Amino acid sequence: MNSTALMMYLTANIVVTAFTAFFFWKVLKTPPREDHDDEHQGPKTFDAT
């Protein structure tokens, strides 16, 4: 493997790993959403026709 191919391989692996780590960290640090009261909005109905 020549040096250009090795650099492309390492760059692609580093970029994919960085994106994966970033979004994993983002999921871990995002606070949970607040629950909304569904009682005041009425029942959810779905028309199947």
PDB file of N, CA, C, O and CB in Angstrom:
ATOM      1  N   MET A   1       0.870  -1.183   0.000  1.00  0.00           N
ATOM      2  CA  MET A   1       0.000   0.000   0.000  1.00  0.00           C
ATOM      3  C   MET A   1       0.905   1.231   0.000  1.00  0.00           C
ATOM      4  O   MET A   1       1.801   1.352   0.836  1.00  0.00           O
ATOM      5  CB  MET A   1      -0.984   0.006   1.248  1.00  0.00           C
ATOM      6  N   ASN A   2       0.669   2.119  -0.922  1.00  0.00           N
ATOM      7  CA  ASN A   2       1.512   3.308  -0.972  1.00  0.00           C
ATOM      8  C   ASN A   2       1.035   4.342   0.050  1.00  0.00           C
ATOM      9  O   ASN A   2      -0.013   4.168   0.673  1.00  0.00           O
ATOM     10  CB  ASN A   2       1.509   3.913  -2.392  1.00  0.00           C
ATOM     11  N   SER A   3       1.793   5.397   0.217  1.00  0.00           N
ATOM     12  CA  SER A   3       1.511   6.359   1.287  1.00  0.00           C
ATOM     13  C   SER A   3       0.219   7.141   1.048  1.00  0.00           C
ATOM     14  O   SER A   3      -0.454   7.503   2.014  1.00  0.00           O
ATOM     15  CB  SER A   3       2.671   7.327   1.427  1.00  0.00           C
ATOM     16  N   THR A   4      -0.144   7.410  -0.191  1.00  0.00           N
ATOM     17  CA  THR A   4      -1.383   8.130  -0.480  1.00  0.00           C
ATOM     18  C   THR A   4      -2.597   7.308  -0.065  1.00  0.00           C
ATOM     19  O   THR A   4      -3.525   7.836   0.548  1.00  0.00           O
ATOM     20  CB  THR A   4      -1.466   8.480  -1.971  1.00  0.00           C
ATOM     21  N   ALA A   5      -2.595   6.034  -0.393  1.00  0.00           N
ATOM     22  CA  ALA A   5      -3.702   5.165  -0.019  1.00  0.00           C
ATOM     23  C   ALA A   5      -3.794   5.011   1.490  1.00  0.00           C
ATOM     24  O   ALA A   5      -4.892   4.977   2.046  1.00  0.00           O
ATOM     25  CB  ALA A   5      -3.550   3.800  -0.676  1.00  0.00           C
ATOM     26  N   LEU A   6      -2.662   4.918   2.149  1.00  0.00           N
ATOM     27  CA  LEU A   6      -2.646   4.801   3.605  1.00  0.00           C
ATOM     28  C   LEU A   6      -3.205   6.059   4.255  1.00  0.00           C
ATOM     29  O   LEU A   6      -3.967   5.969   5.218  1.00  0.00           O
ATOM     30  CB  LEU A   6      -1.222   4.535   4.108  1.00  0.00           C
ATOM     31  N   MET A   7      -2.842   7.221   3.745  1.00  0.00           N
ATOM     32  CA  MET A   7      -3.364   8.476   4.301  1.00  0.00           C
ATOM     33  C   MET A   7      -4.874   8.592   4.070  1.00  0.00           C
ATOM     34  O   MET A   7      -5.594   9.043   4.961  1.00  0.00           O
ATOM     35  CB  MET A   7      -2.638   9.686   3.671  1.00  0.00           C
ATOM     36  N   MET A   8      -5.365   8.195   2.898  1.00  0.00           N
ATOM     37  CA  MET A   8      -6.799   8.223   2.631  1.00  0.00           C
ATOM     38  C   MET A   8      -7.542   7.270   3.563  1.00  0.00           C
ATOM     39  O   MET A   8      -8.604   7.606   4.087  1.00  0.00           O
ATOM     40  CB  MET A   8      -7.080   7.859   1.168  1.00  0.00           C
ATOM     41  N   TYR A   9      -6.978   6.084   3.765  1.00  0.00           N
ATOM     42  CA  TYR A   9      -7.574   5.091   4.642  1.00  0.00           C
ATOM     43  C   TYR A   9      -7.655   5.615   6.076  1.00  0.00           C
ATOM     44  O   TYR A   9      -8.708   5.523   6.708  1.00  0.00           O
ATOM     45  CB  TYR A   9      -6.771   3.788   4.595  1.00  0.00           C
ATOM     46  N   LEU A  10      -6.572   6.155   6.585  1.00  0.00           N
ATOM     47  CA  LEU A  10      -6.549   6.682   7.948  1.00  0.00           C
ATOM     48  C   LEU A  10      -7.480   7.881   8.101  1.00  0.00           C
ATOM     49  O   LEU A  10      -8.171   7.997   9.114  1.00  0.00           O
ATOM     50  CB  LEU A  10      -5.127   7.076   8.337  1.00  0.00           C
ATOM     51  N   THR A  11      -7.510   8.763   7.121  1.00  0.00           N
ATOM     52  CA  THR A  11      -8.384   9.933   7.185  1.00  0.00           C
ATOM     53  C   THR A  11      -9.848   9.520   7.208  1.00  0.00           C
ATOM     54  O   THR A  11     -10.630  10.056   7.994  1.00  0.00           O
ATOM     55  CB  THR A  11      -8.119  10.863   6.001  1.00  0.00           C
ATOM     56  N   ALA A  12     -10.223   8.580   6.362  1.00  0.00           N
ATOM     57  CA  ALA A  12     -11.618   8.118   6.335  1.00  0.00           C
ATOM     58  C   ALA A  12     -12.002   7.461   7.652  1.00  0.00           C
ATOM     59  O   ALA A  12     -13.089   7.701   8.177  1.00  0.00           O
ATOM     60  CB  ALA A  12     -11.839   7.135   5.177  1.00  0.00           C
ATOM     61  N   ASN A  13     -11.113   6.633   8.186  1.00  0.00           N
ATOM     62  CA  ASN A  13     -11.402   5.981   9.466  1.00  0.00           C
ATOM     63  C   ASN A  13     -11.513   6.989  10.605  1.00  0.00           C
ATOM     64  O   ASN A  13     -12.386   6.855  11.463  1.00  0.00           O
ATOM     65  CB  ASN A  13     -10.320   4.956   9.788  1.00  0.00           C
ATOM     66  N   ILE A  14     -10.653   7.979  10.624  1.00  0.00           N
ATOM     67  CA  ILE A  14     -10.684   8.991  11.685  1.00  0.00           C
ATOM     68  C   ILE A  14     -11.956   9.829  11.589  1.00  0.00           C
ATOM     69  O   ILE A  14     -12.574  10.132  12.609  1.00  0.00           O
ATOM     70  CB  ILE A  14      -9.440   9.900  11.605  1.00  0.00           C
ATOM     71  N   VAL A  15     -12.352  10.205  10.371  1.00  0.00           N
ATOM     72  CA  VAL A  15     -13.566  11.019  10.191  1.00  0.00           C
ATOM     73  C   VAL A  15     -14.802  10.242  10.632  1.00  0.00           C
ATOM     74  O   VAL A  15     -15.644  10.781  11.350  1.00  0.00           O
ATOM     75  CB  VAL A  15     -13.716  11.460   8.715  1.00  0.00           C
ATOM     76  N   VAL A  16     -14.921   8.994  10.215  1.00  0.00           N
ATOM     77  CA  VAL A  16     -16.085   8.185  10.586  1.00  0.00           C
ATOM     78  C   VAL A  16     -16.114   7.959  12.101  1.00  0.00           C
ATOM     79  O   VAL A  16     -17.179   8.043  12.714  1.00  0.00           O
ATOM     80  CB  VAL A  16     -16.065   6.826   9.837  1.00  0.00           C
ATOM     81  N   THR A  17     -14.985   7.679  12.698  1.00  0.00           N
ATOM     82  CA  THR A  17     -14.918   7.480  14.148  1.00  0.00           C
ATOM     83  C   THR A  17     -15.261   8.757  14.891  1.00  0.00           C
ATOM     84  O   THR A  17     -15.946   8.709  15.913  1.00  0.00           O
ATOM     85  CB  THR A  17     -13.530   6.995  14.561  1.00  0.00           C
ATOM     86  N   ALA A  18     -14.800   9.899  14.399  1.00  0.00           N
ATOM     87  CA  ALA A  18     -15.100  11.174  15.054  1.00  0.00           C
ATOM     88  C   ALA A  18     -16.591  11.493  14.991  1.00  0.00           C
ATOM     89  O   ALA A  18     -17.170  11.916  15.992  1.00  0.00           O
ATOM     90  CB  ALA A  18     -14.296  12.305  14.409  1.00  0.00           C
ATOM     91  N   PHE A  19     -17.225  11.297  13.829  1.00  0.00           N
ATOM     92  CA  PHE A  19     -18.670  11.534  13.720  1.00  0.00           C
ATOM     93  C   PHE A  19     -19.450  10.598  14.642  1.00  0.00           C
ATOM     94  O   PHE A  19     -20.400  11.020  15.301  1.00  0.00           O
ATOM     95  CB  PHE A  19     -19.137  11.348  12.264  1.00  0.00           C
ATOM     96  N   THR A  20     -19.052   9.339  14.687  1.00  0.00           N
ATOM     97  CA  THR A  20     -19.732   8.375  15.549  1.00  0.00           C
ATOM     98  C   THR A  20     -19.590   8.773  17.009  1.00  0.00           C
ATOM     99  O   THR A  20     -20.569   8.741  17.754  1.00  0.00           O
ATOM    100  CB  THR A  20     -19.175   6.962  15.327  1.00  0.00           C
ATOM    101  N   ALA A  21     -18.401   9.142  17.425  1.00  0.00           N
ATOM    102  CA  ALA A  21     -18.178   9.540  18.815  1.00  0.00           C
ATOM    103  C   ALA A  21     -18.942  10.817  19.148  1.00  0.00           C
ATOM    104  O   ALA A  21     -19.500  10.939  20.238  1.00  0.00           O
ATOM    105  CB  ALA A  21     -16.682   9.738  19.081  1.00  0.00           C
ATOM    106  N   PHE A  22     -18.970  11.771  18.212  1.00  0.00           N
ATOM    107  CA  PHE A  22     -19.682  13.023  18.452  1.00  0.00           C
ATOM    108  C   PHE A  22     -21.164  12.785  18.683  1.00  0.00           C
ATOM    109  O   PHE A  22     -21.726  13.297  19.651  1.00  0.00           O
ATOM    110  CB  PHE A  22     -19.486  13.975  17.283  1.00  0.00           C
ATOM    111  N   PHE A  23     -21.813  12.009  17.804  1.00  0.00           N
ATOM    112  CA  PHE A  23     -23.248  11.783  17.949  1.00  0.00           C
ATOM    113  C   PHE A  23     -23.560  10.893  19.148  1.00  0.00           C
ATOM    114  O   PHE A  23     -24.605  11.061  19.777  1.00  0.00           O
ATOM    115  CB  PHE A  23     -23.812  11.160  16.679  1.00  0.00           C
ATOM    116  N   PHE A  24     -22.680   9.951  19.479  1.00  0.00           N
ATOM    117  CA  PHE A  24     -22.863   9.145  20.675  1.00  0.00           C
ATOM    118  C   PHE A  24     -22.802  10.025  21.911  1.00  0.00           C
ATOM    119  O   PHE A  24     -23.628   9.886  22.813  1.00  0.00           O
ATOM    120  CB  PHE A  24     -21.805   8.037  20.751  1.00  0.00           C
ATOM    121  N   TRP A  25     -21.836  10.927  21.961  1.00  0.00           N
ATOM    122  CA  TRP A  25     -21.714  11.863  23.080  1.00  0.00           C
ATOM    123  C   TRP A  25     -22.933  12.790  23.153  1.00  0.00           C
ATOM    124  O   TRP A  25     -23.430  13.083  24.240  1.00  0.00           O
ATOM    125  CB  TRP A  25     -20.421  12.694  22.947  1.00  0.00           C
ATOM    126  N   LYS A  26     -23.406  13.244  22.005  1.00  0.00           N
ATOM    127  CA  LYS A  26     -24.566  14.122  21.954  1.00  0.00           C
ATOM    128  C   LYS A  26     -25.811  13.422  22.501  1.00  0.00           C
ATOM    129  O   LYS A  26     -26.597  14.029  23.227  1.00  0.00           O
ATOM    130  CB  LYS A  26     -24.812  14.592  20.519  1.00  0.00           C
ATOM    131  N   VAL A  27     -25.988  12.145  22.154  1.00  0.00           N
ATOM    132  CA  VAL A  27     -27.122  11.378  22.668  1.00  0.00           C
ATOM    133  C   VAL A  27     -27.013  11.206  24.175  1.00  0.00           C
ATOM    134  O   VAL A  27     -28.014  11.292  24.886  1.00  0.00           O
ATOM    135  CB  VAL A  27     -27.203  10.007  21.983  1.00  0.00           C
ATOM    136  N   LEU A  28     -25.814  10.966  24.662  1.00  0.00           N
ATOM    137  CA  LEU A  28     -25.645  10.778  26.104  1.00  0.00           C
ATOM    138  C   LEU A  28     -25.881  12.059  26.890  1.00  0.00           C
ATOM    139  O   LEU A  28     -26.392  11.997  28.009  1.00  0.00           O
ATOM    140  CB  LEU A  28     -24.259  10.253  26.398  1.00  0.00           C
ATOM    141  N   LYS A  29     -25.531  13.199  26.353  1.00  0.00           N
ATOM    142  CA  LYS A  29     -25.603  14.463  27.086  1.00  0.00           C
ATOM    143  C   LYS A  29     -26.884  15.252  26.861  1.00  0.00           C
ATOM    144  O   LYS A  29     -27.106  16.254  27.541  1.00  0.00           O
ATOM    145  CB  LYS A  29     -24.449  15.312  26.714  1.00  0.00           C
ATOM    146  N   THR A  30     -27.738  14.829  25.925  1.00  0.00           N
ATOM    147  CA  THR A  30     -28.986  15.546  25.684  1.00  0.00           C
ATOM    148  C   THR A  30     -29.965  15.231  26.812  1.00  0.00           C
ATOM    149  O   THR A  30     -30.218  14.060  27.096  1.00  0.00           O
ATOM    150  CB  THR A  30     -29.592  15.164  24.299  1.00  0.00           C
ATOM    151  N   PRO A  31     -30.522  16.260  27.463  1.00  0.00           N
ATOM    152  CA  PRO A  31     -31.477  15.988  28.540  1.00  0.00           C
ATOM    153  C   PRO A  31     -32.769  15.403  27.977  1.00  0.00           C
ATOM    154  O   PRO A  31     -33.133  15.674  26.833  1.00  0.00           O
ATOM    155  CB  PRO A  31     -31.777  17.274  29.334  1.00  0.00           C
ATOM    156  N   PRO A  32     -33.457  14.603  28.780  1.00  0.00           N
ATOM    157  CA  PRO A  32     -34.711  14.024  28.285  1.00  0.00           C
ATOM    158  C   PRO A  32     -35.768  15.094  28.074  1.00  0.00           C
ATOM    159  O   PRO A  32     -35.776  16.127  28.743  1.00  0.00           O
ATOM    160  CB  PRO A  32     -35.233  12.966  29.257  1.00  0.00           C
ATOM    161  N   ARG A  33     -36.663  14.825  27.127  1.00  0.00           N
ATOM    162  CA  ARG A  33     -37.728  15.781  26.850  1.00  0.00           C
ATOM    163  C   ARG A  33     -38.732  15.773  27.988  1.00  0.00           C
ATOM    164  O   ARG A  33     -38.934  14.757  28.653  1.00  0.00           O
ATOM    165  CB  ARG A  33     -38.424  15.461  25.513  1.00  0.00           C
ATOM    166  N   GLU A  34     -39.356  16.921  28.200  1.00  0.00           N
ATOM    167  CA  GLU A  34     -40.394  17.012  29.207  1.00  0.00           C
ATOM    168  C   GLU A  34     -41.673  16.392  28.661  1.00  0.00           C
ATOM    169  O   GLU A  34     -42.003  16.561  27.487  1.00  0.00           O
ATOM    170  CB  GLU A  34     -40.627  18.480  29.631  1.00  0.00           C
ATOM    171  N   ASP A  35     -42.386  15.678  29.515  1.00  0.00           N
ATOM    172  CA  ASP A  35     -43.658  15.090  29.102  1.00  0.00           C
ATOM    173  C   ASP A  35     -44.722  16.167  29.094  1.00  0.00           C
ATOM    174  O   ASP A  35     -44.807  16.987  30.008  1.00  0.00           O
ATOM    175  CB  ASP A  35     -44.067  13.923  30.035  1.00  0.00           C
ATOM    176  N   HIS A  36     -45.536  16.153  28.042  1.00  0.00           N
ATOM    177  CA  HIS A  36     -46.632  17.111  27.950  1.00  0.00           C
ATOM    178  C   HIS A  36     -47.904  16.449  28.459  1.00  0.00           C
ATOM    179  O   HIS A  36     -48.079  15.237  28.325  1.00  0.00           O
ATOM    180  CB  HIS A  36     -46.817  17.619  26.489  1.00  0.00           C
ATOM    181  N   ASP A  37     -48.782  17.240  29.037  1.00  0.00           N
ATOM    182  CA  ASP A  37     -50.059  16.709  29.494  1.00  0.00           C
ATOM    183  C   ASP A  37     -50.941  16.401  28.295  1.00  0.00           C
ATOM    184  O   ASP A  37     -51.345  17.307  27.566  1.00  0.00           O
ATOM    185  CB  ASP A  37     -50.760  17.702  30.446  1.00  0.00           C
ATOM    186  N   ASP A  38     -51.237  15.134  28.092  1.00  0.00           N
ATOM    187  CA  ASP A  38     -52.118  14.746  26.995  1.00  0.00           C
ATOM    188  C   ASP A  38     -53.585  14.932  27.367  1.00  0.00           C
ATOM    189  O   ASP A  38     -54.446  14.909  26.488  1.00  0.00           O
ATOM    190  CB  ASP A  38     -51.860  13.295  26.598  1.00  0.00           C
ATOM    191  N   GLU A  39     -53.887  15.115  28.651  1.00  0.00           N
ATOM    192  CA  GLU A  39     -55.276  15.264  29.084  1.00  0.00           C
ATOM    193  C   GLU A  39     -55.908  16.535  28.520  1.00  0.00           C
ATOM    194  O   GLU A  39     -57.101  16.549  28.216  1.00  0.00           O
ATOM    195  CB  GLU A  39     -55.354  15.278  30.610  1.00  0.00           C
ATOM    196  N   HIS A  40     -55.131  17.584  28.379  1.00  0.00           N
ATOM    197  CA  HIS A  40     -55.673  18.862  27.921  1.00  0.00           C
ATOM    198  C   HIS A  40     -55.795  18.931  26.405  1.00  0.00           C
ATOM    199  O   HIS A  40     -56.481  19.805  25.877  1.00  0.00           O
ATOM    200  CB  HIS A  40     -54.803  19.997  28.412  1.00  0.00           C
ATOM    201  N   GLN A  41     -55.152  18.041  25.722  1.00  0.00           N
ATOM    202  CA  GLN A  41     -55.196  18.047  24.267  1.00  0.00           C
ATOM    203  C   GLN A  41     -56.283  17.148  23.713  1.00  0.00           C
ATOM    204  O   GLN A  41     -56.550  17.184  22.512  1.00  0.00           O
ATOM    205  CB  GLN A  41     -53.869  17.629  23.714  1.00  0.00           C
ATOM    206  N   GLY A  42     -56.911  16.352  24.540  1.00  0.00           N
ATOM    207  CA  GLY A  42     -57.929  15.443  24.069  1.00  0.00           C
ATOM    208  C   GLY A  42     -57.322  14.127  23.636  1.00  0.00           C
ATOM    209  O   GLY A  42     -56.105  14.010  23.499  1.00  0.00           O
ATOM    210  N   PRO A  43     -58.172  13.135  23.420  1.00  0.00           N
ATOM    211  CA  PRO A  43     -57.646  11.807  23.025  1.00  0.00           C
ATOM    212  C   PRO A  43     -57.137  11.834  21.596  1.00  0.00           C
ATOM    213  O   PRO A  43     -57.630  12.575  20.746  1.00  0.00           O
ATOM    214  CB  PRO A  43     -58.736  10.717  23.171  1.00  0.00           C
ATOM    215  N   LYS A  44     -56.149  11.014  21.364  1.00  0.00           N
ATOM    216  CA  LYS A  44     -55.649  10.877  20.002  1.00  0.00           C
ATOM    217  C   LYS A  44     -56.510   9.852  19.282  1.00  0.00           C
ATOM    218  O   LYS A  44     -56.684   8.728  19.753  1.00  0.00           O
ATOM    219  CB  LYS A  44     -54.144  10.460  19.985  1.00  0.00           C
ATOM    220  N   THR A  45     -57.039  10.250  18.148  1.00  0.00           N
ATOM    221  CA  THR A  45     -57.864   9.333  17.361  1.00  0.00           C
ATOM    222  C   THR A  45     -57.271   9.210  15.971  1.00  0.00           C
ATOM    223  O   THR A  45     -56.716  10.166  15.429  1.00  0.00           O
ATOM    224  CB  THR A  45     -59.340   9.819  17.288  1.00  0.00           C
ATOM    225  N   PHE A  46     -57.393   8.038  15.411  1.00  0.00           N
ATOM    226  CA  PHE A  46     -56.873   7.767  14.088  1.00  0.00           C
ATOM    227  C   PHE A  46     -58.017   7.243  13.224  1.00  0.00           C
ATOM    228  O   PHE A  46     -58.682   6.271  13.583  1.00  0.00           O
ATOM    229  CB  PHE A  46     -55.692   6.753  14.143  1.00  0.00           C
ATOM    230  N   ASP A  47     -58.236   7.880  12.110  1.00  0.00           N
ATOM    231  CA  ASP A  47     -59.291   7.465  11.213  1.00  0.00           C
ATOM    232  C   ASP A  47     -58.723   6.441  10.245  1.00  0.00           C
ATOM    233  O   ASP A  47     -57.847   6.757   9.441  1.00  0.00           O
ATOM    234  CB  ASP A  47     -59.894   8.675  10.459  1.00  0.00           C
ATOM    235  N   ALA A  48     -59.222   5.212  10.323  1.00  0.00           N
ATOM    236  CA  ALA A  48     -58.693   4.123   9.516  1.00  0.00           C
ATOM    237  C   ALA A  48     -59.435   3.981   8.184  1.00  0.00           C
ATOM    238  O   ALA A  48     -59.156   3.068   7.407  1.00  0.00           O
ATOM    239  CB  ALA A  48     -58.770   2.820  10.293  1.00  0.00           C
ATOM    240  N   THR A  49     -60.366   4.874   7.928  1.00  0.00           N
ATOM    241  CA  THR A  49     -61.133   4.720   6.679  1.00  0.00           C
ATOM    242  C   THR A  49     -60.563   5.544   5.574  1.00  0.00           C
ATOM    243  O   THR A  49     -61.086   5.530   4.460  1.00  0.00           O
ATOM    244  CB  THR A  49     -62.577   5.095   6.884  1.00  0.00           C
TER     245      THR A  49
END
